[in-house]
Structure formats: structure tokens, C-alpha cells
């Protein structure tokens, strides 16, 4: 189909593929909302990793959430992943999609896009060396090795139409919205809105009530975990920040996944009075809690992007990743980092860092506290704590 015809075609069965991670899924919400506005009567399904599916299942913009069992592929030599993949492909083919949008841009997502049988399959173009000439800044060579430059692993071969990026100086939100001109989507500002189930709000209200945290109390939500060793700011730094705000009569709540329980327990011991809810919330409940916060303090992590989606201020410590590519979207002043020649590097393992993790070690707790206080001081008093009327449905 010629590209110009895409804008006028009324697609009826649409599959959106964004498997993971949490932050990238949140970055896709503005595109989802534009798709629903453009195709109000279409069936829009989303293929996503099972551990994130819960966040999407009550979204009225999505007709069906299809789960991808990502954990199966941790042991790919077993038969189970292939058997489940075959069943998933059969499910996708049976849906008879006429449009597939693959924003993951990897071999496995491209396989699902291609085998769906959809006549129109849109994804990112392949990496092109000349796109580096569009950068407006200098980056270390290590960052260039690991940076996202386009669809990977030959996935672009599965698409009938490609998203061509004008520059690498793009946040993922803008990258995903690069599909908008192809489909004639509106040019309105990105809309991150998504529903937070009433049950999730009630559960968070009950938890905060149990810990005697009233709606009127200022609340710092801290997310100290992250999925890379190199993105991890030190636990004693988080603890020092927590102690400071506890003394200022803030409530402090630590959040994280099951795998981050030990980290949050360590910080809670160093900051008596901090409430540790690591592993105790679903993603919808986490969104409800972050929405209740006065401010969110984190590394580069999924909860930071949730804070953006629910319109809460954030302060995030950055080291190996680039704020332009990975920072909280359009949140000026949210990123705290030290300028070093070696960063960003995009190395994931501390063992590969030859600079003593200086990009994170040199960020002081005093600097984080100063930044948080500066942002909180500028907040109107009516929004420092979310009121019942301000809660999303």
C-alpha cells in the first residue's frame, strides 16, 4: 500500500506491539491515545510482557491485552517457549489484523508482526550511519556503541512501511510518535492519561491509612531500584535523603519490585520511619501511590516514567544513561547528574566500568535534597499532596 494511502484508510483491527519495559510501555501511552482518537471504532489490541499486562487491562482504549510470556525465553533450549510462541502466533493470525505497529524493533517482535499476516506492518527503519550527523552534541564512543539507532536484529525486514527518524536527539515518546504522520494522527500534545482502577486507589488509601499517612501529609515516594547495576545510586544516599525529609515531617515510602525487597529493606533500616512497600503493590497500585506523592525520587527507572504519566514531579539520579534519550519526558530540572567525559556510557555491568562508578558515586545526597526542596517549593500548595478530587478514575 502506498504511504499516502495510509492516512485515509480506516483500519479496523490494529495490533500494537510493545513488549517491555515498564518505562517504554508508559512512553507508548500517547501513541495509544492518538490511535484511539483516530480510529474510535477499531479493535486495538496490545501485545505486552505478562509482568506488565496488569497495568493495561482496564484501559478502555485497548480492546484486548495479549500476554507475551517473556520469562519463558530465559531458558530458550526448552520446548515450552516455542510451543507457546506457536500458540501466540495462531492467536494473532486468527484476529486478522489489518495494521500492526511494532515499536519493540527486535527479532522476536518482528516475527510476531510478520506472522500475524497483517497487510500493513509498520516499524522503525534500519540503523543508518548518517543519522549520527544529526546529533547536536558530542557523546562518548561507548555510548555510540550501545545507543539505540533503529530497528535491531534485522527486524526492519518484517515491515511494509518504516518510521524514518529525522535525528537521534529524540526522547522515546517522540520516537514512537514518529508514526503519527504516516497514519494522519493528530498533532496535539502527547496525552499520557490512563485509568487507575478504583480498587487500586482503595488499596493504596488503605495502606497509607494503616501507616498513618494522611491525605494532607506531604509524601516522598522513593524508587531506589533499577534494572542495571550501573544505574543504581547508592543505598546510603537514598537513606540520607529519606532521613532529611522524615525530619521535615514528610512521609517517605519506598517502592520496588519483589527483586528489590532487600535493597529497600536496607534503606528502611538506615532511615527509621520510612515505610517499605517493595513487592507489596501491583503496577496499578504503584501508579496510584505515585499519583498520591508530592514528589518521586529515583534512579533512571520505570517509576520515574510513571510519575510523568500521572503528572507528578520527580528527581532522578542519572549516570550511565542519557537524559535526552531516557529522562522524564518534558520535566525540566528533574535529572541530577555530574558531567563526566565518560558518561553516558550505556554499560550495564559495574564490572565493565573502569572509572569507579564515578557518574553515580559523585552525586551527593545534599545535591539531591537541594533539588527536591527546590521543586517542592515551587509547587502550588493545593497540588503538593493529591486530593481525592484530583485522583484519576
C-alpha positions in Angstrom: 0.0 0.0 0.0 1.4 3.4 -0.9 2.4 5.5 2.1 0.0 8.3 1.2 -3.0 5.9 1.3 -2.3 5.0 5.0 -3.6 8.4 6.1 -7.0 7.9 4.6 -7.6 4.2 5.3 -9.9 3.3 8.2 -8.1 0.4 9.8 -10.5 -1.9 11.8 -8.2 -4.4 13.5 -4.9 -2.9 15.0 -2.2 -4.7 16.9 0.3 -2.6 18.9 3.5 -4.4 19.9 5.5 -3.0 22.8 6.6 -5.9 25.0 8.6 -4.1 27.7 10.0 -2.5 29.8 7.7 -0.5 32.1 9.1 2.8 31.1 8.9 2.1 27.4 5.3 0.9 27.8 4.4 4.1 29.5 6.1 6.1 26.7 3.7 4.4 24.3 0.6 5.7 26.0 0.5 9.0 24.0 0.5 7.0 20.7 -2.2 4.7 22.0 -4.4 7.6 22.9 -3.9 9.2 19.4 -4.7 5.8 17.8 -8.0 5.6 19.7 -8.9 9.2 18.7 -8.1 8.5 15.1 -9.8 5.1 15.0 -12.7 5.3 17.5 -14.4 2.2 16.4 -11.4 0.0 15.7 -10.3 -3.0 17.6 -7.0 -2.1 19.2 -5.0 -4.9 20.9 -1.7 -4.7 22.7 0.9 -7.4 22.8 2.9 -6.9 26.0 5.0 -8.9 28.5 3.0 -10.7 31.1 4.5 -8.9 34.1 3.3 -5.5 32.7 -0.1 -6.7 31.3 -2.0 -5.8 34.5 -1.3 -2.1 34.0 -3.1 -2.2 30.7 -6.1 -4.5 31.2 -8.6 -1.9 32.4 -7.7 0.7 29.8 -10.8 1.5 27.7 -8.6 2.5 24.7 -7.5 -1.2 24.5 -9.8 -3.9 23.4 -7.6 -6.9 24.3 -4.3 -7.3 26.1 -2.3 -10.2 24.7 0.3 -11.5 27.1 3.8 -12.4 25.9 5.4 -14.9 28.4 8.9 -13.2 28.4 10.2 -15.4 31.2 9.9 -18.5 29.1 12.7 -17.3 26.9 15.2 -17.2 29.8 15.7 -20.9 29.0 15.2 -21.0 25.2 16.6 -24.5 24.8 13.4 -25.9 26.4 10.4 -26.7 24.2 7.9 -24.6 26.2 8.8 -21.2 24.7 8.4 -22.4 21.1 5.1 -24.2 21.9 3.7 -21.0 23.5 5.1 -18.9 20.7 3.3 -21.1 18.2 0.0 -20.7 20.0 0.5 -17.0 20.3 1.1 -16.7 16.5 -2.0 -18.7 15.9 -4.0 -16.3 18.1 -2.6 -13.3 16.3 -3.4 -14.8 12.8 -6.9 -15.6 13.9 -7.5 -11.9 14.8 -7.0 -10.9 11.2 -5.3 -7.6 11.9 -5.1 -5.2 9.1 -2.5 -3.0 10.8 0.4 -4.0 13.1 2.6 -1.4 14.8 5.9 -2.9 16.1 7.6 -0.4 18.5 9.8 -3.0 20.0 12.0 -3.4 16.9 13.6 -6.7 17.8 13.7 -10.1 16.1 11.0 -11.7 18.3 8.6 -8.8 18.0 9.2 -8.7 14.2 8.4 -12.4 14.0 5.0 -11.8 15.6 4.4 -8.8 13.4 5.2 -10.7 10.2 3.4 -14.0 11.1 0.3 -12.1 12.1 -0.5 -11.9 8.4 -1.4 -8.2 8.6 -1.1 -6.5 5.1 0.3 -3.3 6.7 3.2 -3.6 9.2 4.9 -0.5 10.5 8.2 -0.4 12.4 11.4 1.5 12.6 13.9 1.8 9.8 17.2 0.0 10.0 20.2 1.8 11.6 21.9 4.2 9.2 25.4 5.6 9.8 24.5 9.1 8.5 21.9 9.7 11.3 24.8 10.3 13.7 25.5 13.5 11.8 22.2 14.8 13.2 23.3 14.8 16.8 23.6 18.3 18.2 26.1 17.2 20.9 29.2 15.1 21.5 28.8 11.7 23.0 31.5 9.3 24.3 32.3 6.4 21.9 31.0 3.9 24.4 27.6 5.5 24.3 27.6 5.3 20.5 28.3 1.6 20.6 25.2 0.9 22.8 22.8 3.6 21.7 19.5 3.0 20.0 19.9 3.8 16.3 17.0 2.0 14.7 15.3 -1.4 14.4 17.6 -4.2 15.5 18.4 -7.8 14.6 17.1 -7.4 11.1 13.6 -6.7 12.3 13.1 -4.0 9.7 12.8 -6.7 7.1 9.4 -7.7 8.5 7.8 -4.3 8.0 5.9 -3.0 4.9 6.4 0.6 6.0 9.2 2.2 8.0 9.4 5.1 10.5 12.2 7.3 9.4 13.7 9.4 12.2 15.0 12.9 11.5 17.5 12.8 14.3 18.8 10.7 17.2 18.2 13.7 19.6 14.7 12.3 20.3 13.1 11.0 23.5 11.3 7.6 23.1 7.9 9.4 23.3 8.8 11.5 20.2 10.3 8.4 18.5 7.1 6.4 18.9 5.0 9.4 17.8 7.1 9.4 14.6 4.4 7.0 13.3 1.8 9.8 13.5 2.5 11.4 10.1 2.2 8.0 8.4 -1.3 7.4 9.7 -2.5 11.0 9.8 -2.8 11.1 13.6 -3.4 14.5 15.3 -0.6 16.8 16.2 -1.9 17.6 19.6 0.5 17.5 22.6 1.2 14.0 24.0 -1.5 12.7 26.3 -0.3 10.1 28.8 -3.6 9.6 30.5 -4.6 6.1 31.5 -7.1 4.8 34.0 -6.1 3.8 37.5 -8.6 1.3 38.8 -10.7 2.3 41.8 -9.7 -0.9 43.5 -6.0 0.1 43.2 -6.7 3.5 44.7 -8.7 2.0 47.6 -5.8 -0.4 48.3 -3.3 2.4 48.4 -5.6 4.5 50.6 -5.9 1.6 53.0 -2.1 1.1 53.1 -1.4 4.7 53.7 -4.1 4.8 56.4 -2.5 1.7 58.1 0.8 3.6 58.3 -0.9 6.7 59.5 -0.1 8.8 56.4 -3.0 11.2 55.9 -4.0 12.8 52.6 -2.8 16.1 53.9 0.7 14.9 54.6 3.5 15.6 52.1 4.8 12.4 50.7 8.1 11.5 49.1 8.0 8.2 47.2 11.4 6.7 46.6 12.2 4.1 44.0 15.8 3.1 44.7 15.9 0.0 42.4 16.7 -0.2 38.7 17.4 -2.9 36.2 21.1 -2.2 35.5 23.8 -2.3 38.2 25.3 0.8 36.7 22.1 2.9 37.1 22.0 2.2 40.8 22.6 5.2 43.1 24.0 4.1 46.5 21.6 3.0 49.2 23.1 5.2 51.9 22.4 8.2 49.6 18.7 7.3 49.4 18.7 6.8 53.1 20.2 10.2 53.8 17.6 11.8 51.6 14.9 9.9 53.4 16.1 10.9 56.8 16.2 14.5 55.8 12.6 14.6 54.7 11.3 12.5 57.6 12.8 15.2 59.9 10.8 17.8 57.8 7.6 15.8 58.6 7.3 14.3 55.2 6.1 10.7 54.9 8.6 8.6 53.0 7.6 5.4 51.2 10.0 3.0 49.5 8.7 1.2 46.4 10.1 -1.5 44.2 9.6 -5.0 42.7 9.9 -8.3 44.5 13.6 -8.5 43.5 14.2 -5.1 45.1 13.0 -6.1 48.6 16.5 -6.5 50.1 17.6 -3.1 48.8 14.5 -1.3 50.2 14.8 -3.2 53.5 18.4 -1.9 53.8 17.4 1.7 53.2 14.5 1.4 55.6 16.9 0.2 58.3 19.1 3.2 57.6 16.1 5.6 57.7 13.8 4.6 60.6 10.3 5.8 59.9 10.4 5.1 56.1 7.6 2.8 55.0 8.8 -0.1 52.9 6.3 -1.3 50.3 8.7 -3.1 48.0 7.0 -6.1 46.4 3.6 -5.2 48.0 1.9 -3.4 45.1 0.7 -4.2 41.6 1.7 -1.8 38.8 -1.8 -0.2 39.0 -1.4 0.3 42.8 2.1 1.6 42.2 0.6 4.2 39.8 -2.0 5.1 42.4 0.8 5.6 45.0 3.0 7.7 42.8 -0.1 9.8 41.9 -0.6 10.4 45.6 3.1 11.5 46.0 4.3 15.1 46.4 7.5 14.1 44.6 9.2 10.9 43.4 12.9 10.3 43.9 14.6 7.6 41.8 17.3 6.4 39.5 16.6 6.0 35.8 13.7 3.6 36.2 10.1 2.7 35.4 8.5 4.5 38.4 10.2 7.7 37.2 8.2 7.5 33.9 5.0 6.6 35.8 5.5 9.8 37.7 5.5 11.7 34.4 2.4 9.8 33.2 0.4 10.8 36.4 1.8 14.3 36.3 3.8 14.2 39.5 7.2 15.9 39.9 10.4 13.8 40.0 14.1 14.0 40.8 16.1 11.3 39.2 19.8 10.5 39.6 21.4 9.7 36.2 24.8 8.3 35.4 25.3 5.8 32.5 22.2 6.8 30.6 21.4 9.9 28.6 18.7 12.3 29.8 17.7 13.2 26.3 17.0 9.5 25.4 15.9 8.2 28.8 15.0 11.1 31.1 11.5 12.0 32.4 9.7 13.5 29.4 9.5 17.3 29.5 10.2 17.5 33.2 12.8 20.4 33.3 15.2 20.1 36.2 14.2 16.6 37.1 17.5 14.9 36.2 20.5 15.2 38.5 23.9 14.2 37.2 27.6 15.1 37.2 29.2 16.0 33.9 32.0 13.5 33.2 33.8 12.8 30.0 32.9 9.1 30.3 29.2 9.4 30.6 26.8 8.5 29.3 28.3 5.1 28.5 25.3 2.7 28.5 27.3 0.0 30.2 25.0 -2.3 32.2 27.5 -4.1 34.4 29.7 -2.5 37.0 32.5 -4.9 36.3 32.9 -3.2 32.9 33.2 0.3 34.4 36.8 1.5 34.6 36.0 4.8 36.4 34.9 3.5 39.8 31.2 4.3 39.0 32.1 7.9 39.3 29.0 9.1 37.5 26.8 7.9 40.4 29.2 8.0 43.3 29.9 11.7 42.8 26.2 12.6 43.1 25.8 13.7 46.7 22.7 13.3 48.9 23.0 17.0 49.6 22.5 17.8 45.9 19.5 15.5 45.7 17.9 17.1 48.8 18.6 20.6 47.4 16.9 19.7 44.1 13.9 18.1 45.7 13.4 21.1 48.0 13.7 23.5 45.1 11.0 21.6 43.1 8.6 21.2 46.1 9.0 24.9 47.0 7.6 25.9 43.6 4.6 23.6 43.8 1.2 25.3 44.5 0.1 24.3 47.9 -3.0 22.7 46.5 -1.0 20.1 44.5 1.7 19.2 47.0 -0.5 16.4 48.1 -3.1 14.8 45.8 -6.6 15.4 46.9 -9.5 13.0 46.4 -10.9 15.2 43.7 -7.6 15.1 41.8 -7.4 11.4 41.7 -7.7 9.8 38.2 -10.6 7.4 37.6 
